[in-house]
Amino acid sequence: PNAKGREEILRLHSKRIQLLQQHNTSNKHAQQQQSTNSNTVDLSIIASDSYTHNFSGADLSNVINEAAFYAVRDNSDTVNQTHLICAAKKVHNMKRCIGTNGGSLNYG
């Protein structure tokens, strides 16, 4: 899928987990604090070619699952952007290790 399709797939798979989101508020101090929080989730960035080019739907599902594992390891109730970026990189690296010989890992 293209970036828009990947974003939709990520959104679908992330419905079952808590993502760190900016909340709409009229409080200027709260808005300023949230705008400085670079860990709020932006799935369009994760879906970009920089992170998930050539990812299948299953790969994108794995990104969400791995991000949830990272959040648990951080004792966090929510998945943030850093968790998603690390997860995308991990899935990308695993895809590079998979060989064409029946799905075995290729370490050489």
C-alpha distances in whole Angstrom, upper triangle without the diagonal:
4,7,8,5,6,9,10,9,11,14,14,15,17,19,22,22,24,23,25,25,27,29,31,34,37,39,39,39,37,34,35,35,31,30,32,30,27,26,24,21,18,15,13,15,13,10,11,11,14,13,10,9,7,8,7,8,12,11,11,13,16,15,17,19,20,21,23,25,25,27,29,30,31,33,31,30,27,24,24,21,23,22,19,19,21,19,16,18,20,16,16,19,19,16,19,22,20,22,21,25,24,22,25,25,26,28,30
4,6,5,6,9,10,11,12,14,15,17,18,20,23,23,25,23,24,24,26,28,29,33,35,37,36,37,35,32,33,33,30,28,30,28,25,24,23,19,17,13,11,13,12,8,8,8,12,12,10,8,8,9,10,11,15,14,12,16,17,16,18,21,21,21,24,26,26,27,30,31,31,33,31,30,27,24,23,20,22,22,18,18,21,19,16,18,20,18,16,20,21,18,20,23,22,24,24,27,27,25,27,27,28,30,31
4,5,5,6,9,10,10,12,14,15,16,18,21,21,22,20,21,20,22,25,26,29,32,33,33,34,31,28,29,29,26,24,26,24,21,21,19,16,13,10,7,9,9,5,5,7,10,10,8,8,10,10,11,12,15,14,12,15,17,15,16,19,20,19,22,24,24,24,27,29,28,30,28,27,24,21,20,17,19,19,16,15,18,17,14,16,19,17,16,19,20,18,20,23,23,25,25,29,28,26,28,28,28,30,31
4,5,5,6,9,10,11,12,14,15,17,20,20,21,19,21,19,21,23,24,27,30,32,32,33,30,27,29,29,25,24,26,24,22,21,19,16,13,10,8,10,11,7,8,10,13,13,11,11,13,13,13,13,16,15,13,15,18,16,17,20,21,20,22,25,25,25,28,30,29,31,28,27,24,21,20,18,21,21,17,17,21,19,16,19,21,19,19,23,23,21,23,27,26,28,28,32,31,28,31,30,31,33,35
4,5,5,6,9,10,11,12,14,16,19,20,21,19,21,21,23,25,26,30,32,34,34,35,32,30,31,31,28,27,28,27,24,23,21,17,15,11,10,13,12,8,10,12,15,14,11,11,11,11,10,9,13,13,11,13,16,15,15,18,20,19,21,24,24,25,27,29,29,31,28,27,24,21,21,19,22,21,17,18,21,19,16,19,21,18,18,22,22,20,22,25,24,26,26,29,28,26,29,28,30,32,33
4,5,5,6,9,10,11,12,14,17,17,19,17,19,19,21,24,25,29,32,33,33,34,31,29,30,29,26,25,26,24,22,20,19,15,13,9,8,10,9,5,8,10,12,11,8,9,10,8,8,8,11,10,7,10,13,11,12,15,16,16,18,21,21,21,24,26,26,28,25,24,21,18,18,16,18,17,14,14,17,15,12,15,17,14,14,18,18,17,19,22,21,24,24,27,26,23,26,25,27,29,31
4,5,5,6,9,10,10,12,15,15,16,14,16,16,18,20,21,25,28,30,30,30,27,25,27,26,22,22,23,21,19,18,16,12,9,6,6,9,8,5,8,11,13,11,10,12,13,11,12,10,13,13,9,11,14,12,12,15,17,15,17,20,20,20,23,25,25,26,23,22,19,16,16,14,17,16,13,14,17,15,13,16,18,16,16,20,21,19,22,25,24,27,27,30,29,27,29,28,30,31,33
4,5,5,6,9,10,11,14,15,17,15,17,17,19,21,22,26,29,31,31,32,29,27,28,28,24,24,26,24,22,20,18,14,12,9,9,12,11,9,12,14,17,15,13,14,15,13,12,10,13,14,10,11,15,14,13,16,18,17,18,21,22,22,24,26,26,27,24,23,20,17,18,17,19,19,15,17,20,17,16,19,21,18,19,23,23,21,24,27,26,28,29,31,30,27,30,30,31,33,35
4,5,5,6,9,10,13,14,16,15,18,18,21,23,24,28,31,33,33,34,31,29,30,30,26,26,27,25,23,21,19,15,14,10,11,13,11,9,12,14,17,14,12,13,13,11,9,7,9,10,7,8,11,11,10,13,15,15,16,19,20,20,22,24,25,26,23,22,19,17,17,17,19,17,14,16,18,15,14,17,18,16,17,20,20,18,22,24,23,25,25,28,27,24,27,26,28,30,33
4,5,5,6,9,11,11,13,12,14,15,18,20,22,26,29,30,31,31,28,26,27,26,23,23,24,21,19,17,15,11,11,7,9,11,9,8,11,14,15,12,10,13,14,11,11,8,10,10,6,7,10,8,7,11,12,11,13,16,16,17,19,21,21,23,20,19,16,13,14,13,15,14,10,13,15,12,11,15,16,14,15,19,18,18,21,23,22,25,26,29,27,24,27,26,28,29,32
4,6,5,6,10,10,12,10,13,13,16,17,19,23,26,28,28,29,25,24,26,25,21,22,23,21,19,17,14,11,10,7,10,12,11,10,13,16,18,15,14,16,17,15,14,11,13,14,10,10,13,12,9,13,15,13,14,17,18,17,20,22,22,23,20,18,15,13,14,14,17,15,12,15,17,15,14,18,19,17,19,22,22,21,25,27,26,29,30,32,31,28,30,30,32,33,36
4,6,6,8,10,13,12,16,16,19,20,22,25,29,31,32,32,28,27,29,28,24,25,27,24,23,20,18,14,14,11,13,16,14,13,16,19,20,18,16,18,18,15,14,10,12,13,10,9,13,12,10,12,15,15,15,18,19,19,20,23,24,24,21,19,17,15,16,17,19,17,15,18,19,17,16,20,20,18,20,23,22,22,25,27,26,29,29,32,29,27,29,29,31,33,36
4,6,7,8,11,11,15,16,19,21,23,27,30,31,32,32,29,28,30,28,25,26,27,24,22,19,17,14,14,11,14,16,13,13,16,19,20,17,15,17,17,14,13,9,10,11,8,6,9,9,7,9,12,12,11,14,16,16,17,20,21,21,19,17,15,13,15,15,17,15,13,16,17,14,14,18,17,15,18,21,20,19,23,24,23,26,27,29,27,24,26,26,29,30,33
4,5,5,8,8,11,12,16,17,20,23,27,28,29,29,25,24,26,25,21,22,23,20,19,16,14,11,12,10,13,15,12,13,16,19,20,17,15,19,19,16,15,12,13,13,10,8,11,10,6,9,11,10,9,13,14,13,15,18,18,18,16,14,11,10,12,13,15,13,11,14,16,13,14,17,17,16,18,21,21,21,24,26,25,29,30,32,30,27,29,28,30,31,35
4,6,8,9,12,13,16,17,19,22,26,27,29,29,25,24,27,25,22,23,25,22,21,18,16,13,14,12,15,17,16,16,19,22,23,20,19,22,22,19,18,15,15,16,13,11,14,13,10,12,15,13,12,16,17,15,17,20,20,20,17,14,12,12,14,15,18,16,14,18,19,17,17,21,21,20,22,25,24,24,28,29,28,32,33,35,33,30,32,31,34,35,38
4,7,9,13,14,18,19,21,24,28,29,31,30,27,26,28,27,23,25,26,23,22,19,17,15,16,15,18,20,17,18,22,24,25,22,20,24,24,20,19,16,16,17,14,11,13,13,10,10,13,12,10,13,16,14,15,18,19,18,15,13,11,11,14,16,18,16,15,18,19,17,18,21,21,20,23,25,24,24,28,29,28,31,33,34,32,29,31,30,33,34,38
4,6,10,12,16,17,20,23,26,27,28,28,24,24,26,24,20,22,23,20,19,16,14,12,14,13,17,18,16,17,21,23,23,20,20,23,24,20,20,17,17,17,14,12,13,12,8,9,12,10,7,11,12,10,11,15,15,14,12,9,8,8,11,13,15,12,12,16,17,14,16,19,19,18,21,23,23,24,27,28,28,31,33,35,32,29,31,30,32,33,36
4,7,9,12,13,17,19,23,23,25,24,20,20,22,20,17,19,20,17,17,13,11,10,13,13,17,18,16,18,21,24,24,21,21,24,26,22,23,20,20,19,16,15,16,14,11,12,14,11,9,12,13,10,11,15,14,13,10,7,5,6,9,12,14,12,12,16,17,16,17,20,20,20,23,25,25,26,29,30,30,34,36,37,36,32,33,32,35,35,38
4,6,10,12,15,18,21,22,23,22,18,18,20,17,14,16,17,14,13,10,8,7,10,10,14,14,13,15,18,21,21,18,18,22,24,21,21,19,20,19,15,15,16,13,10,12,13,10,9,13,12,10,13,15,14,14,10,9,5,5,6,9,11,10,10,13,15,14,15,18,19,19,21,24,24,25,27,29,29,33,35,37,35,32,33,32,34,34,37
4,7,9,13,15,19,19,19,18,15,15,16,14,11,13,13,10,10,7,5,6,9,11,14,14,14,17,19,22,21,19,20,24,26,23,24,22,23,21,18,18,18,16,13,15,16,12,12,15,13,11,14,16,14,14,10,9,6,6,5,8,10,10,11,13,15,15,17,19,20,21,23,25,26,27,29,31,32,35,37,39,38,35,36,34,36,36,39
4,6,10,12,16,16,17,17,13,12,14,13,9,11,13,10,11,9,5,6,8,11,13,14,14,17,19,22,21,20,21,24,26,24,25,23,24,23,19,19,21,18,15,18,18,15,15,18,17,14,17,20,17,18,14,12,9,9,8,10,13,13,13,15,18,18,19,21,23,23,25,27,28,29,31,33,34,37,39,41,40,37,38,36,38,38,41
4,7,9,12,13,13,13,10,9,11,10,6,8,11,9,10,10,6,8,10,13,15,15,17,19,20,24,23,22,23,26,29,27,28,26,27,26,23,23,24,21,19,22,22,18,19,22,20,17,21,22,20,20,16,15,12,13,11,12,15,16,16,18,20,21,21,24,26,26,27,30,31,32,34,36,37,40,42,45,43,40,41,40,41,41,44
4,6,10,11,12,13,9,8,12,11,8,10,13,12,14,13,10,12,13,16,18,19,20,22,23,27,26,25,26,29,32,30,30,28,30,29,25,25,27,24,21,24,25,21,21,24,23,20,22,25,22,22,18,16,14,15,14,15,19,19,19,21,24,24,25,27,29,29,31,33,34,35,37,39,40,43,45,47,46,43,44,43,44,45,47
4,7,9,11,12,9,8,12,12,10,11,15,14,16,16,13,14,15,18,19,20,22,23,25,29,28,27,28,31,34,32,33,30,32,31,28,28,30,27,24,27,28,24,24,28,26,24,26,28,26,25,22,20,18,19,17,18,22,23,22,24,27,27,28,30,32,32,33,36,37,38,40,42,43,46,47,50,49,46,47,46,47,48,50
4,5,8,10,7,7,10,11,10,12,15,15,17,18,15,17,18,21,22,23,25,27,28,32,31,30,32,34,37,35,36,34,36,35,31,31,33,30,27,30,31,27,27,30,29,25,28,30,27,27,23,21,20,21,20,21,24,25,25,27,29,30,30,33,35,35,36,39,40,41,43,45,46,49,51,53,52,49,50,49,50,50,53
4,6,9,8,8,11,12,12,13,16,17,20,21,18,20,21,24,25,26,28,30,31,34,34,33,35,37,40,38,39,37,39,38,34,35,36,33,31,34,34,31,30,33,32,29,31,33,30,30,26,25,23,25,23,24,27,28,28,30,33,33,34,36,38,39,40,42,43,44,46,48,49,52,54,57,56,52,54,52,53,54,56
4,6,5,6,9,10,11,12,15,16,19,20,18,21,22,25,26,27,29,31,32,35,34,34,35,38,41,39,40,39,40,39,35,35,37,34,31,34,34,30,30,33,31,28,31,32,29,28,25,24,23,24,23,24,26,28,28,30,32,33,34,36,38,39,40,42,43,44,46,48,49,53,54,57,56,53,54,52,53,53,56
4,5,5,6,9,10,10,13,14,17,19,18,21,21,25,26,26,28,30,31,34,33,33,35,37,40,39,40,39,40,39,35,36,37,34,32,34,34,31,31,34,31,29,31,33,29,29,26,25,24,25,23,23,25,28,28,29,31,33,33,35,37,38,39,41,43,44,45,48,49,52,54,57,56,53,54,52,53,53,55
4,5,5,6,9,10,11,13,16,18,17,20,22,25,26,26,28,30,31,34,33,32,35,37,40,39,41,39,40,39,35,36,36,33,31,33,33,29,30,32,30,27,29,31,27,27,24,24,22,24,21,22,24,26,27,28,30,32,33,34,36,37,38,40,42,43,44,47,48,51,54,56,55,52,53,51,52,51,54
4,5,5,6,9,10,11,14,15,14,17,19,22,24,24,25,28,29,32,31,30,32,35,38,36,38,36,37,35,32,32,33,30,28,30,30,26,26,29,27,24,26,28,24,24,21,20,19,20,18,19,21,23,24,25,27,29,30,31,33,35,36,38,39,40,42,44,45,49,51,53,52,49,50,48,49,49,51
4,5,5,6,9,10,13,14,13,16,17,20,21,21,23,25,26,29,28,28,30,32,36,34,36,34,36,34,30,31,32,29,27,30,29,26,26,29,27,24,27,28,25,25,22,21,19,20,18,18,21,23,23,24,26,28,28,30,32,33,34,36,38,39,40,43,44,47,49,52,51,48,49,47,48,48,50
4,5,5,6,9,12,14,13,17,18,21,22,21,24,26,26,30,28,28,30,33,36,35,37,35,37,35,32,32,33,30,28,31,30,26,27,29,27,25,28,28,25,26,23,23,21,21,18,18,20,23,23,24,26,28,28,30,32,34,34,36,38,39,40,42,44,47,49,52,52,48,49,47,48,47,49
4,6,5,7,10,12,11,15,17,20,22,21,23,26,26,29,27,27,29,32,35,34,36,34,35,33,30,31,31,28,26,28,28,24,24,27,24,21,24,25,22,22,19,19,18,18,16,16,18,20,21,22,24,26,27,28,30,32,32,34,36,37,39,41,42,46,48,51,50,46,47,45,46,45,47
4,5,5,8,9,8,12,13,17,18,18,20,22,23,26,25,24,26,29,32,30,32,31,32,30,27,27,28,25,23,25,25,21,22,24,22,19,22,24,20,21,17,17,15,16,13,14,16,18,18,19,22,23,24,26,28,29,30,32,33,34,36,38,39,43,45,48,47,43,44,42,43,43,45
4,5,7,10,9,12,13,16,17,16,19,21,21,24,23,23,25,28,31,30,32,31,32,30,27,28,28,25,24,26,26,22,23,26,23,21,24,25,22,23,20,20,18,17,14,14,16,18,19,19,22,23,24,25,27,29,29,31,33,34,35,38,39,42,44,47,47,43,44,42,43,42,45
4,6,9,9,13,14,18,19,17,19,22,22,25,23,23,25,28,31,30,32,32,33,30,27,29,29,25,24,26,25,22,23,25,22,20,24,24,20,22,19,20,18,17,14,13,14,18,18,18,20,23,23,24,26,28,28,30,32,33,34,37,38,42,44,47,46,43,44,41,42,41,43
4,5,6,10,12,15,17,15,17,20,21,23,21,21,23,26,29,28,30,29,30,27,24,25,25,22,21,23,22,18,19,21,18,16,20,20,17,18,15,16,14,13,10,10,11,14,15,15,17,19,20,21,23,25,26,28,30,31,32,34,36,39,41,44,44,40,41,38,39,38,41
4,6,8,10,13,14,12,14,17,17,20,18,17,20,23,26,24,27,26,27,25,22,23,23,19,19,21,20,16,18,20,17,16,19,20,17,19,16,17,14,13,9,8,9,12,13,12,15,17,17,18,21,22,23,24,27,28,29,31,33,36,38,41,41,37,38,35,36,35,38
4,6,9,12,14,12,12,16,17,20,17,16,18,22,25,23,25,24,24,22,19,20,20,16,15,18,16,13,14,16,13,12,16,16,13,15,12,14,11,9,5,5,6,9,10,10,12,14,15,16,18,20,21,22,24,25,27,29,30,34,36,39,38,34,35,33,34,33,36
4,7,10,12,11,12,15,16,20,18,17,18,22,25,23,24,23,24,22,19,19,20,16,15,18,17,13,15,17,15,13,17,18,15,17,13,13,10,9,6,6,9,10,10,12,14,15,16,18,20,21,22,24,26,26,28,30,31,35,37,40,39,35,36,34,36,35,38
4,6,9,9,9,12,13,17,16,14,15,19,21,19,21,19,20,18,15,16,17,13,12,15,15,11,13,16,14,13,16,18,16,17,14,14,10,8,6,5,8,9,8,10,13,13,13,16,18,18,19,22,23,24,26,28,29,32,34,37,36,32,33,32,33,33,36
4,5,6,7,9,10,14,14,12,14,16,19,18,19,18,20,18,15,16,17,14,13,16,17,13,15,18,17,16,20,21,19,21,18,17,14,11,9,7,10,12,9,10,14,14,13,16,18,18,19,22,23,23,25,28,28,32,33,36,35,32,33,32,33,33,36
4,5,5,6,9,12,12,11,11,14,16,14,16,14,16,15,11,13,14,11,11,14,15,12,14,17,17,16,19,21,20,22,19,18,14,12,10,8,12,12,9,10,13,13,11,15,17,16,16,20,21,20,23,25,26,29,30,33,32,29,31,29,31,31,34
4,5,5,6,10,11,10,10,12,15,14,16,15,18,16,13,15,17,14,14,17,18,16,18,21,20,20,23,24,23,25,22,22,18,15,14,11,14,15,11,12,15,15,13,16,18,17,17,21,22,21,23,26,26,29,30,33,33,30,32,30,31,32,34
4,5,5,9,8,8,9,11,15,14,16,16,18,16,13,16,17,13,14,17,17,15,17,20,18,19,22,23,22,24,21,22,18,15,12,9,11,13,10,9,13,13,11,13,16,16,15,18,20,20,21,24,25,28,29,33,32,29,31,29,29,30,32
4,5,8,8,6,7,10,13,11,14,13,15,12,10,12,13,9,10,14,13,11,15,17,15,16,20,20,20,22,20,20,16,13,11,8,10,11,7,7,10,10,7,10,13,12,12,15,17,16,18,21,22,25,26,29,29,26,27,25,26,27,29
4,7,8,7,6,8,10,9,11,11,14,11,9,12,13,11,12,15,15,14,17,19,18,19,22,23,23,25,23,23,19,16,15,12,14,14,10,10,13,12,9,12,15,13,13,16,18,16,18,21,22,24,25,28,28,25,27,26,27,28,30
4,5,6,6,7,10,11,13,14,16,14,12,15,16,13,15,18,18,17,20,22,21,22,25,26,25,28,25,25,22,18,17,13,15,16,12,11,14,14,11,13,16,15,13,17,19,17,18,22,22,25,26,29,29,26,28,26,27,28,29
4,5,5,4,8,9,13,15,17,14,13,16,17,14,17,20,19,18,22,23,22,24,27,27,27,30,28,28,25,21,19,16,17,18,14,13,15,15,11,12,15,14,12,15,17,15,16,20,20,22,23,27,27,24,26,24,24,25,27
4,6,7,10,11,15,17,18,15,14,17,17,14,17,19,18,17,21,22,20,22,25,25,25,28,26,27,23,20,18,14,14,16,13,10,13,13,10,10,14,13,11,14,16,15,15,19,20,22,24,27,28,25,26,24,24,24,26
4,6,9,9,13,14,15,12,10,14,13,10,13,16,14,14,17,18,17,19,22,22,22,25,23,24,21,17,15,12,12,13,10,7,10,10,6,7,10,10,8,11,13,13,14,17,18,21,22,25,26,22,24,22,22,23,24
4,6,5,9,10,12,9,8,11,11,9,12,15,14,14,17,19,18,20,23,23,23,26,24,25,21,18,17,14,15,14,11,10,12,10,7,9,11,9,8,11,13,11,13,16,16,19,20,23,23,20,22,20,21,22,24
4,6,9,12,13,11,10,14,14,13,16,18,17,18,21,22,22,23,26,27,27,30,28,28,25,21,20,18,18,18,15,13,15,14,10,11,14,11,9,13,14,12,13,16,16,18,19,22,23,20,22,21,21,22,24
4,6,10,11,9,10,14,14,13,16,18,18,19,22,23,23,25,27,28,29,31,30,30,27,23,23,20,21,20,17,16,17,15,12,13,14,12,10,13,13,10,12,15,14,16,16,20,19,17,20,19,19,21,23
4,7,8,5,6,10,10,10,13,14,14,16,18,19,20,22,24,25,26,28,26,27,24,20,20,18,19,18,14,14,15,13,10,11,12,9,8,12,12,9,12,14,13,16,16,19,19,16,19,18,19,21,23
4,5,5,6,9,10,11,13,14,15,17,19,20,21,23,25,26,27,29,27,27,24,21,22,20,21,19,16,17,18,15,12,14,15,11,11,14,13,11,14,16,14,16,16,19,18,15,18,18,20,22,24
4,5,5,6,9,10,11,12,14,15,17,19,20,21,23,25,26,27,26,25,22,19,20,19,21,19,15,17,18,15,13,16,16,12,13,17,15,13,17,19,17,19,19,22,20,17,20,21,23,25,27
4,5,5,6,9,10,10,12,14,15,17,18,20,21,23,24,26,25,24,22,19,20,20,21,18,15,17,17,13,12,15,14,10,12,15,13,12,15,16,14,17,17,20,18,15,18,18,20,22,25
4,5,5,6,9,10,10,12,14,15,16,18,20,21,23,24,23,23,21,17,19,17,18,15,13,13,14,10,9,11,11,7,9,11,10,9,12,14,13,16,17,19,18,14,17,16,18,20,23
4,5,5,7,9,10,11,13,14,15,17,19,20,21,23,21,21,18,15,16,15,16,14,10,12,13,10,8,11,12,9,10,13,13,12,15,17,16,19,20,23,21,18,20,20,22,23,26
4,5,5,6,9,10,11,13,14,16,17,19,20,21,20,19,17,14,16,16,17,14,11,14,14,10,10,14,13,10,13,15,14,14,17,18,17,21,21,24,22,18,21,20,23,24,27
4,5,5,6,8,10,10,12,14,15,16,18,20,19,19,17,14,16,15,15,12,10,12,12,8,8,11,10,7,10,12,11,11,15,15,15,18,20,22,20,16,18,17,20,21,24
4,5,5,6,9,10,10,12,14,15,16,18,17,17,15,11,12,12,12,9,7,9,9,5,5,9,8,6,9,12,11,12,15,16,16,20,22,24,23,19,20,19,21,22,25
4,6,5,6,9,10,11,13,14,15,17,15,14,12,9,11,11,12,9,7,10,11,7,8,12,11,10,13,15,15,15,19,20,20,23,25,27,25,22,23,22,24,25,28
4,5,5,6,9,10,11,13,14,15,14,14,13,10,13,14,14,10,9,12,12,8,10,13,11,10,14,15,14,15,19,19,19,23,24,26,24,21,22,21,23,24,28
4,5,5,6,9,10,11,12,14,14,14,13,10,12,12,12,8,8,10,8,5,8,10,8,8,12,13,12,14,17,17,17,21,23,25,24,20,21,19,21,22,25
4,5,5,6,9,10,11,12,11,12,10,6,8,9,8,5,5,8,7,5,8,10,10,10,13,15,15,16,19,20,20,24,26,28,27,23,24,22,24,25,28
4,5,5,6,9,10,11,9,9,8,6,9,11,11,8,8,12,11,9,12,14,13,13,17,18,17,19,22,22,23,27,29,30,29,25,26,24,27,27,30
4,5,5,6,9,10,10,11,11,9,12,13,12,9,10,13,11,9,12,14,12,13,16,17,16,18,21,21,21,25,28,29,27,24,24,22,25,25,28
4,5,5,6,9,9,11,10,8,9,11,9,6,8,10,8,8,11,12,11,13,16,16,16,19,21,21,22,26,29,30,29,25,25,23,25,25,28
4,5,5,6,5,7,6,5,8,10,9,6,9,12,11,10,14,15,14,16,19,19,20,22,24,24,26,29,32,34,32,29,29,27,29,29,32
4,5,5,6,7,9,9,11,14,13,10,13,15,14,13,16,18,16,18,21,21,21,23,26,25,26,30,33,34,32,29,29,27,29,29,32
4,5,8,10,11,11,13,15,13,10,13,15,13,13,16,17,15,17,20,20,20,23,25,24,26,29,32,33,32,28,28,26,28,27,31
4,5,9,10,10,11,13,11,9,13,15,13,13,17,17,17,19,21,21,22,25,26,26,28,32,35,36,35,31,31,29,31,30,33
4,7,9,10,12,15,14,12,15,17,16,16,20,21,20,22,24,25,25,27,29,29,31,34,37,38,37,33,33,31,33,32,36
4,5,7,9,12,12,10,13,16,15,15,18,20,19,21,24,24,25,27,29,29,31,35,37,39,37,34,34,32,34,33,37
4,7,10,13,14,12,14,17,17,17,20,22,21,22,25,26,26,28,31,31,32,36,38,39,38,34,35,33,36,35,39
4,6,10,11,9,11,14,15,14,17,19,19,20,22,24,24,26,28,29,30,34,36,38,36,33,34,32,34,34,37
4,7,8,6,7,11,11,11,13,15,16,16,19,20,21,22,25,26,27,31,33,35,33,30,31,29,31,31,34
4,6,5,7,9,10,11,13,15,16,17,19,20,21,23,25,26,27,31,33,36,35,31,32,30,31,31,34
4,5,5,6,9,10,10,12,14,15,16,18,20,21,23,25,26,29,32,34,34,30,31,29,30,30,32
4,5,5,6,8,10,11,12,14,15,17,18,20,21,23,25,28,31,33,33,29,29,27,28,27,30
4,6,5,6,9,10,11,12,14,15,16,18,20,21,23,26,29,31,30,27,27,25,26,26,29
4,5,5,6,9,10,10,12,14,15,16,18,20,21,25,27,29,29,25,26,24,25,25,28
4,5,5,6,9,10,10,12,14,15,17,19,20,24,26,29,28,25,25,23,24,24,26
4,6,5,6,9,10,11,12,14,15,17,19,22,25,27,27,23,23,21,22,21,24
4,5,5,6,8,10,11,12,14,15,17,20,23,25,24,21,21,19,21,21,23
4,5,5,6,9,10,11,12,14,16,19,21,24,23,20,21,19,20,20,23
4,6,5,6,9,10,11,13,15,18,20,23,23,19,20,17,18,18,20
4,5,5,6,9,10,11,13,16,19,21,21,17,17,15,16,16,18
4,5,5,6,9,10,11,14,17,19,18,15,16,14,15,16,19
4,5,5,6,9,10,13,16,18,19,15,16,14,14,15,17
4,5,5,6,9,12,15,17,18,14,14,11,12,12,14
4,5,5,6,10,13,15,15,11,11,9,10,11,14
4,5,5,9,11,13,13,10,11,9,10,12,14
4,6,8,10,13,14,11,12,9,9,10,11
4,6,10,11,13,9,9,6,5,7,9
4,7,9,9,6,6,5,6,9,11
4,5,7,6,6,6,5,9,10
4,6,6,7,9,9,12,13
4,6,6,9,9,12,13
4,6,9,11,14,16
4,6,9,12,14
4,6,9,12
4,6,9
4,6
4
